[in-house]
Amino acid sequence: MKLSSKALLALAISSITATAYAETQSQDFVPTTLAGTSAQSEAKGFIEDFSLGGTTRNWYSHESKYRGGTFEYKKHGETRTDRNRTNWVQGTILNASSGFTQGTVGVKTELAVYNALVLDRSKRDIKGGSNRTLADSNGDAVDQWSKLGLANVQFRVSNTTLTAGRQNFSSGIVDTIGNRALPSSFEGVSFNSEEFSNLSFQGGVFDRVSPRTEQSLSKFRSEYGNGAETDKVSTLGLNYQPLKSLKTSIFAANVKDFWNQYYFGATHELGDSSVLGLTTGLNYYKTVDEGKKLMGEIDNDTYSLSLGLTHQAHSLTFAYQAVNGNEYFDYLHETNGIYLANSLTSDFNGPNEKSFQIAYAINMAEYGVPGLKFNAYSARGWGIDGTHYTGNGGRAKFAYDGIQSQDGEKHQEYGVGASYAIQSGPLKATGIRATYVEHRGSEFQSDGSIKEFRLVTTIPFNIL
């Protein structure tokens, strides 16, 4: 998936690993001026700029629960339990994209077919349906399935584009998530305007999500809630770079009958990484209930602050995160709308939770092996307290069932990873990533105790 400039900004804001620069980062002010060129004036034509390509991803994961935790599956109508779960899927995206037509108003179309081939089809291994392997009502893997992942038409005037249909979208609240064999996408209308040199605007209205491991479209629901659904998500925001060293992002979203959510993110670079560079990241969310309050009464402030030190190939990052609210910090399921520094295997987002992370990364390009990187991290969360949660104003229905039992809960997580990107040849840009993560939670902490090894290989290809 090709990331837009807005997606790259979003990743920069959410990153907790300092970025290396070849020279001292300028702190100069960046004046806001009209963009120097018009993207539409450089359009090559509908056919002339046509492209056909995509990616194929081999996605393998093995999980093991411990300290009494188990997965469930059914065999001959009988429920059985097992500590282990394995998912192995090959996901392929074939993307056909035209160029923009020439003229004042350019028109473009994009169509992408998503296909999943299940390589491990054992009912015992996959443990029924999940967002990893698609299974039928009996818990048997759907061996192979396809769908339209993207199908949209785009209209462009100058540097402003309107997109209608099934599409990717990236912001701090509504963001395509791609951490499985196939990514999610959204059905609706959005715009992206880059008419100024350092200021852009972005927004959209969506009524359906195309999940990572489902063939059909679904209504939106929350990641941690009671399964309630909504069919309208509206979001609007801007990205602004006031200094060469400072990037900011502000977004708001209305999730009909769920909540209103507001996001601010900033990342600042200082110094010279050949000596010592400092990257500071701030992410803040405000969430309040809205409309019919299907997720109950919500008043939640959540933030993270990260400080990353970089010296040549090495980076060391410290991140603190806090949830101020008697419910989870929640976000939309099948999105990556959580740009918090300590969102790892666990999101560290329990009611009133505080967490701290230390991360280390090394880029082996400095030692003659470009494309090879290693990382390790350790995170701890404490003070989880849901005893003051009252759901829908004290009524019987609770959006977050079981949260009241969390009283002083704590957990810890650590992980190590290695990645390599092939630098040349027919497999150039192929990425291989291996990670091992272990998470341990106290008795009522929601994530439990689990270990996971994951191996992911992503190969891009171009046909035309």
C-alpha positions as CSV (number, residue, x, y, z in Angstrom):
1,M,0.0,0.0,0.0
2,K,1.4,3.3,-1.0
3,L,1.3,5.8,1.8
4,S,0.2,9.4,1.1
5,S,2.1,12.3,2.4
6,K,-0.6,12.6,5.2
7,A,0.0,9.0,6.2
8,L,3.7,9.6,6.4
9,L,3.0,12.6,8.6
10,A,0.7,10.5,10.8
11,L,3.4,7.8,11.2
12,A,6.0,10.4,12.1
13,I,3.7,11.8,14.8
14,S,2.9,8.4,16.2
15,S,6.5,7.1,16.1
16,I,8.3,6.5,19.3
17,T,11.7,5.9,17.6
18,A,13.8,8.9,16.9
19,T,14.6,9.6,13.3
20,A,18.2,10.1,12.2
21,Y,19.2,13.2,10.2
22,A,22.4,13.9,8.4
23,E,22.8,17.5,9.8
24,T,21.6,19.6,12.6
25,Q,17.8,20.0,12.4
26,S,16.8,23.6,11.5
27,Q,14.5,25.4,14.0
28,D,13.6,28.1,11.4
29,F,10.0,29.3,11.0
30,V,8.2,28.1,7.9
31,P,5.9,30.8,6.3
32,T,2.6,29.7,4.9
33,T,2.4,30.4,1.2
34,L,0.5,29.0,-1.7
35,A,1.9,25.8,-3.1
36,G,4.5,26.4,-5.8
37,T,3.0,24.0,-8.3
38,S,-0.4,22.5,-9.2
39,A,-0.5,18.7,-9.2
40,Q,-3.4,18.8,-11.6
41,S,-1.5,20.9,-14.1
42,E,1.0,18.1,-14.3
43,A,-1.6,15.3,-15.0
44,K,-0.4,12.9,-17.7
45,G,-3.8,11.4,-18.7
46,F,-6.2,8.7,-17.7
47,I,-4.5,5.9,-19.8
48,E,-1.0,7.4,-20.0
49,D,-0.4,7.2,-16.2
50,F,-2.2,3.9,-15.7
51,S,-0.4,1.5,-13.3
52,L,-1.0,-2.2,-12.3
53,G,0.8,-3.7,-9.4
54,G,0.4,-4.6,-5.7
55,T,1.9,-6.7,-2.9
56,T,1.8,-10.2,-1.6
57,R,2.2,-10.8,2.1
58,N,3.0,-14.1,4.0
59,W,1.6,-13.6,7.5
60,Y,2.4,-16.2,10.2
61,S,1.7,-16.0,13.9
62,H,1.9,-18.5,16.8
63,E,0.4,-17.5,20.2
64,S,0.6,-19.3,23.5
65,K,-1.4,-18.3,26.6
66,Y,-0.1,-19.1,30.0
67,R,-0.9,-18.7,33.7
68,G,-4.2,-20.5,33.1
69,G,-5.3,-18.8,29.9
70,T,-6.7,-20.9,27.0
71,F,-8.2,-20.5,23.6
72,E,-11.5,-22.3,22.8
73,Y,-12.7,-24.2,19.7
74,K,-15.4,-26.7,18.9
75,K,-15.0,-30.2,17.6
76,H,-18.0,-32.5,17.0
77,G,-20.1,-29.9,18.7
78,E,-18.0,-30.1,21.9
79,T,-16.1,-27.0,23.2
80,R,-12.4,-27.8,23.7
81,T,-9.6,-25.6,25.1
82,D,-6.0,-25.3,24.2
83,R,-3.1,-22.9,25.1
84,N,-1.9,-22.4,21.5
85,R,-3.2,-20.7,18.4
86,T,-1.6,-20.6,15.0
87,N,-2.6,-18.5,12.0
88,W,-0.9,-18.6,8.6
89,V,-2.3,-16.7,5.7
90,Q,-1.1,-15.4,2.3
91,G,-2.7,-12.1,1.4
92,T,-2.3,-10.6,-2.1
93,I,-3.4,-7.2,-3.3
94,L,-3.7,-6.4,-7.0
95,N,-4.2,-2.7,-7.6
96,A,-5.2,-1.0,-10.9
97,S,-5.0,2.7,-10.9
98,S,-5.5,5.2,-13.7
99,G,-3.9,8.5,-14.1
100,F,-5.8,11.8,-13.7
101,T,-7.4,13.2,-16.9
102,Q,-6.0,16.5,-18.1
103,G,-7.8,19.8,-17.7
104,T,-9.1,22.0,-14.9
105,V,-10.9,19.0,-13.2
106,G,-9.0,15.7,-13.3
107,V,-10.7,12.4,-12.9
108,K,-9.1,9.1,-11.8
109,T,-10.3,5.7,-10.8
110,E,-8.7,3.1,-8.5
111,L,-9.6,-0.6,-8.1
112,A,-7.9,-3.2,-5.9
113,V,-8.8,-6.8,-5.5
114,Y,-7.8,-8.5,-2.2
115,N,-7.3,-12.2,-2.0
116,A,-6.5,-14.4,1.0
117,L,-5.2,-18.0,0.9
118,V,-5.2,-19.8,4.2
119,L,-2.1,-21.9,4.6
120,D,-2.9,-23.4,8.0
121,R,-6.5,-24.8,7.8
122,S,-6.6,-26.8,11.0
123,K,-9.6,-26.0,13.2
124,R,-7.6,-26.7,16.3
125,D,-4.8,-24.3,15.1
126,I,-6.9,-21.3,14.1
127,K,-9.4,-21.7,17.1
128,G,-12.4,-20.5,15.1
129,G,-13.0,-17.1,13.5
130,S,-10.9,-14.1,14.3
131,N,-9.4,-11.0,12.7
132,R,-6.5,-13.3,11.7
133,T,-8.2,-16.2,9.7
134,L,-11.7,-16.1,8.2
135,A,-13.8,-19.1,9.4
136,D,-17.3,-20.2,8.8
137,S,-20.0,-20.7,11.5
138,N,-18.6,-24.2,12.3
139,G,-15.1,-22.8,13.0
140,D,-13.6,-24.2,9.8
141,A,-11.2,-22.0,7.9
142,V,-12.5,-20.5,4.6
143,D,-9.7,-21.8,2.4
144,Q,-9.6,-19.0,0.0
145,W,-11.6,-15.8,-0.5
146,S,-11.5,-12.5,-2.4
147,K,-13.2,-9.1,-2.2
148,L,-12.9,-5.6,-3.6
149,G,-10.6,-3.9,-1.1
150,L,-10.6,-0.5,-3.0
151,A,-13.1,0.8,-5.6
152,N,-13.2,4.6,-5.9
153,V,-13.3,7.6,-8.3
154,Q,-11.3,10.7,-7.6
155,F,-11.7,14.3,-8.7
156,R,-8.9,16.8,-8.5
157,V,-8.7,20.5,-8.9
158,S,-5.3,22.1,-8.4
159,N,-3.9,20.3,-5.3
160,T,-7.3,19.3,-3.8
161,T,-8.7,15.8,-4.3
162,L,-12.2,14.5,-3.6
163,T,-12.5,10.6,-3.3
164,A,-15.8,8.7,-3.4
165,G,-16.1,5.0,-2.8
166,R,-14.0,2.4,-1.0
167,Q,-10.7,3.9,-0.1
168,N,-7.8,4.2,2.3
169,F,-7.7,7.1,4.8
170,S,-5.1,8.2,7.3
171,S,-5.6,10.4,10.3
172,G,-5.2,10.3,14.1
173,I,-8.7,9.1,14.6
174,V,-9.7,7.2,11.4
175,D,-6.8,5.3,9.9
176,T,-6.5,2.2,7.7
177,I,-4.9,-0.6,9.7
178,G,-2.6,-3.0,7.9
179,N,-1.1,-5.4,10.6
180,R,-2.7,-8.6,9.2
181,A,-2.4,-10.4,5.8
182,L,-4.7,-7.8,4.3
183,P,-5.5,-4.2,5.4
184,S,-8.9,-2.6,6.2
185,S,-10.5,0.2,4.1
186,F,-13.5,2.5,4.3
187,E,-16.6,3.2,2.3
188,G,-17.5,6.9,1.9
189,V,-16.4,10.3,0.7
190,S,-13.2,12.1,1.7
191,F,-11.1,15.1,0.6
192,N,-7.5,16.1,0.8
193,S,-6.3,19.6,0.2
194,E,-2.7,20.7,-0.1
195,E,-3.1,24.2,-1.5
196,F,-0.5,25.7,0.9
197,S,3.2,25.0,1.4
198,N,3.0,23.8,5.0
199,L,-0.7,23.5,5.7
200,S,-3.1,20.8,4.5
201,F,-6.7,20.0,5.3
202,Q,-8.3,16.5,5.3
203,G,-11.8,15.1,6.1
204,G,-14.3,12.4,5.3
205,V,-17.7,10.9,6.0
206,F,-17.8,7.1,6.1
207,D,-20.7,4.6,6.6
208,R,-19.0,1.3,6.4
209,V,-15.7,-0.4,7.0
210,S,-14.2,-3.3,5.0
211,P,-12.5,-5.4,7.8
212,R,-9.1,-7.0,7.5
213,T,-10.5,-10.6,7.6
214,E,-14.0,-10.4,6.3
215,Q,-15.5,-10.5,2.8
216,S,-18.4,-8.1,3.4
217,L,-18.7,-4.5,4.6
218,S,-19.6,-3.9,8.2
219,K,-20.9,-1.0,10.3
220,F,-18.5,0.6,12.6
221,R,-18.1,-0.6,16.2
222,S,-15.6,0.2,19.0
223,E,-12.5,-1.8,19.8
224,Y,-13.4,-2.4,23.4
225,G,-17.1,-1.9,23.7
226,N,-20.3,-4.0,23.8
227,G,-20.8,-4.7,20.1
228,A,-23.0,-1.7,19.5
229,E,-22.9,-0.5,15.8
230,T,-23.1,2.9,14.1
231,D,-23.3,3.7,10.4
232,K,-21.8,7.2,10.3
233,V,-18.3,8.5,11.1
234,S,-17.4,12.1,10.2
235,T,-13.9,13.5,10.6
236,L,-12.1,16.8,9.8
237,G,-8.7,18.1,10.5
238,L,-5.5,19.7,9.4
239,N,-1.7,19.1,9.3
240,Y,0.5,22.1,10.0
241,Q,4.3,22.5,10.0
242,P,5.1,25.9,11.7
243,L,8.8,25.1,11.9
244,K,11.1,23.0,9.8
245,S,11.6,20.9,13.0
246,L,8.0,20.8,14.2
247,K,5.0,19.0,12.6
248,T,1.5,19.1,14.2
249,S,-1.8,17.5,13.4
250,I,-5.3,18.4,14.7
251,F,-8.4,16.2,14.0
252,A,-12.0,15.9,15.3
253,A,-14.5,13.1,14.7
254,N,-18.1,12.5,15.3
255,V,-19.0,8.8,15.7
256,K,-22.8,8.9,15.5
257,D,-24.4,7.9,18.9
258,F,-21.0,6.8,20.2
259,W,-18.8,9.8,20.9
260,N,-17.1,13.0,19.8
261,Q,-13.3,12.6,19.7
262,Y,-10.6,15.2,19.4
263,Y,-6.9,14.6,18.6
264,F,-3.7,16.7,18.7
265,G,-0.3,15.3,17.8
266,A,3.1,17.0,17.5
267,T,6.6,15.8,16.8
268,H,9.7,18.0,17.2
269,E,13.3,17.2,16.2
270,L,16.4,18.9,17.7
271,G,20.1,18.4,17.3
272,D,22.3,16.3,15.1
273,S,22.0,12.5,15.2
274,S,25.7,12.1,14.3
275,V,26.4,13.6,17.7
276,L,23.0,13.5,19.5
277,G,19.5,14.1,18.2
278,L,16.3,14.5,20.3
279,T,12.9,13.6,19.0
280,T,9.9,14.6,21.2
281,G,6.4,13.3,20.5
282,L,3.1,14.4,22.1
283,N,-0.3,12.7,21.4
284,Y,-3.5,13.8,23.1
285,Y,-7.1,12.5,22.8
286,K,-10.3,13.9,24.3
287,T,-13.4,11.7,24.1
288,V,-17.0,12.6,25.2
289,D,-20.2,10.7,24.7
290,E,-22.6,11.8,22.0
291,G,-26.3,11.3,20.8
292,K,-27.9,8.1,22.1
293,K,-24.7,7.3,24.1
294,L,-24.6,3.7,22.9
295,M,-21.1,3.4,24.5
296,G,-22.4,4.9,27.8
297,E,-21.3,8.1,29.5
298,I,-17.8,9.0,28.5
299,D,-15.4,11.7,29.6
300,N,-11.9,10.6,28.8
301,D,-8.6,12.4,28.5
302,T,-5.7,10.3,27.3
303,Y,-2.2,11.4,26.3
304,S,1.4,10.1,25.7
305,L,4.7,11.8,25.7
306,S,7.8,10.3,24.2
307,L,11.5,11.4,24.2
308,G,13.9,9.7,21.7
309,L,17.6,10.1,21.7
310,T,19.6,9.2,18.6
311,H,23.3,8.8,18.2
312,Q,24.4,7.5,14.7
313,A,22.9,4.0,14.4
314,H,21.4,3.9,17.9
315,S,18.2,5.3,19.3
316,L,16.8,5.1,22.8
317,T,13.2,6.1,23.6
318,F,11.3,6.8,26.8
319,A,7.5,7.0,26.7
320,Y,4.9,7.8,29.3
321,Q,1.2,7.4,28.8
322,A,-1.8,8.2,31.0
323,V,-5.6,7.6,30.8
324,N,-7.7,10.0,32.8
325,G,-11.2,8.4,32.8
326,N,-13.2,5.6,34.4
327,E,-13.5,3.7,31.1
328,Y,-11.1,2.4,28.5
329,F,-9.6,4.9,26.1
330,D,-11.5,3.4,23.1
331,Y,-11.3,3.8,19.3
332,L,-13.0,2.4,16.2
333,H,-12.5,-1.3,15.5
334,E,-10.7,-2.1,12.2
335,T,-8.9,1.2,12.3
336,N,-5.5,2.3,13.6
337,G,-7.0,5.3,15.3
338,I,-4.8,5.2,18.3
339,Y,-1.6,7.2,17.9
340,L,-0.4,6.7,21.4
341,A,3.3,5.9,22.2
342,N,2.5,2.8,24.3
343,S,0.0,1.2,21.9
344,L,1.8,-2.2,21.5
345,T,0.4,-5.7,21.7
346,S,-1.5,-4.2,24.6
347,D,-2.8,-0.7,24.1
348,F,-2.1,0.2,27.8
349,N,-5.5,2.0,27.7
350,G,-7.3,0.7,30.8
351,P,-9.4,3.1,33.0
352,N,-7.1,5.5,34.9
353,E,-4.0,3.5,33.7
354,K,-0.5,4.9,33.7
355,S,2.3,3.3,31.7
356,F,6.0,3.7,30.9
357,Q,8.1,2.2,28.1
358,I,11.8,2.0,27.2
359,A,12.7,1.1,23.7
360,Y,16.0,0.6,21.9
361,A,16.6,0.4,18.1
362,I,19.7,0.0,16.0
363,N,20.1,0.6,12.2
364,M,22.8,-1.7,10.8
365,A,23.3,0.5,7.7
366,E,25.8,2.3,9.9
367,Y,27.8,-0.9,10.1
368,G,27.6,-1.8,6.4
369,V,24.3,-3.8,6.3
370,P,21.7,-1.4,4.8
371,G,18.1,-2.5,5.3
372,L,18.8,-4.5,8.5
373,K,17.3,-3.2,11.8
374,F,16.8,-4.5,15.3
375,N,14.7,-3.3,18.2
376,A,13.7,-4.2,21.7
377,Y,11.3,-2.7,24.2
378,S,9.9,-3.1,27.7
379,A,6.6,-1.5,28.9
380,R,4.7,-1.6,32.2
381,G,1.2,-0.4,33.1
382,W,-0.2,0.2,36.6
383,G,-3.0,1.8,38.5
384,I,-5.8,0.4,36.4
385,D,-9.1,1.2,38.2
386,G,-12.6,0.7,36.8
387,T,-14.4,0.6,40.1
388,H,-15.9,4.1,39.6
389,Y,-17.3,3.2,36.2
390,T,-21.1,3.6,36.1
391,G,-21.9,2.7,32.5
392,N,-25.0,4.5,31.2
393,G,-25.4,6.8,34.2
394,G,-25.8,4.0,36.7
395,R,-28.4,2.1,34.6
396,A,-28.2,-1.7,34.2
397,K,-26.7,-1.7,30.7
398,F,-22.9,-1.4,30.6
399,A,-20.9,-0.6,27.5
400,Y,-17.7,-2.1,29.0
401,D,-18.7,-5.2,30.8
402,G,-16.4,-6.4,33.6
403,I,-14.5,-3.2,33.9
404,Q,-15.7,-2.7,37.5
405,S,-13.6,-5.6,38.7
406,Q,-10.4,-3.9,37.7
407,D,-9.0,-2.5,40.9
408,G,-5.3,-1.7,41.0
409,E,-4.5,-4.0,38.0
410,K,-1.1,-4.0,36.4
411,H,0.7,-5.6,33.5
412,Q,4.0,-5.7,31.6
413,E,5.1,-6.4,28.1
414,Y,8.4,-6.8,26.4
415,G,9.3,-7.5,22.8
416,V,12.2,-7.9,20.4
417,G,12.2,-7.6,16.6
418,A,14.3,-7.8,13.5
419,S,13.6,-6.5,10.0
420,Y,15.3,-6.5,6.7
421,A,14.5,-4.8,3.5
422,I,16.1,-6.1,0.3
423,Q,18.1,-3.3,-1.3
424,S,18.4,-4.3,-5.0
425,G,17.6,-7.0,-7.6
426,P,14.2,-8.4,-8.6
427,L,13.0,-8.5,-5.0
428,K,14.0,-5.0,-4.1
429,A,11.9,-3.4,-1.3
430,T,10.8,-6.8,-0.1
431,G,10.4,-6.6,3.7
432,I,10.9,-9.4,6.2
433,R,10.0,-8.8,9.8
434,A,10.2,-11.2,12.8
435,T,9.0,-10.3,16.3
436,Y,8.6,-12.0,19.6
437,V,6.3,-10.4,22.3
438,E,5.4,-11.6,25.8
439,H,2.7,-9.9,27.8
440,R,1.8,-10.7,31.4
441,G,-1.3,-9.3,33.2
442,S,-2.7,-9.4,36.7
443,E,-5.9,-11.4,37.5
444,F,-8.5,-9.0,36.0
445,Q,-6.3,-7.1,33.5
446,S,-8.1,-7.5,30.2
447,D,-5.2,-8.7,28.0
448,G,-4.2,-11.7,30.0
449,S,-0.9,-13.5,29.7
450,I,0.3,-14.4,26.3
451,K,3.4,-15.0,24.1
452,E,3.5,-14.5,20.4
453,F,6.0,-15.1,17.6
454,R,5.2,-13.4,14.3
455,L,6.9,-13.6,10.9
456,V,5.8,-11.4,8.1
457,T,7.2,-11.2,4.5
458,T,5.8,-8.5,2.2
459,I,6.8,-8.5,-1.5
460,P,5.8,-5.6,-3.7
461,F,5.4,-6.2,-7.5
462,N,4.7,-4.1,-10.6
463,I,3.1,-5.4,-13.7
464,L,2.5,-2.2,-15.7
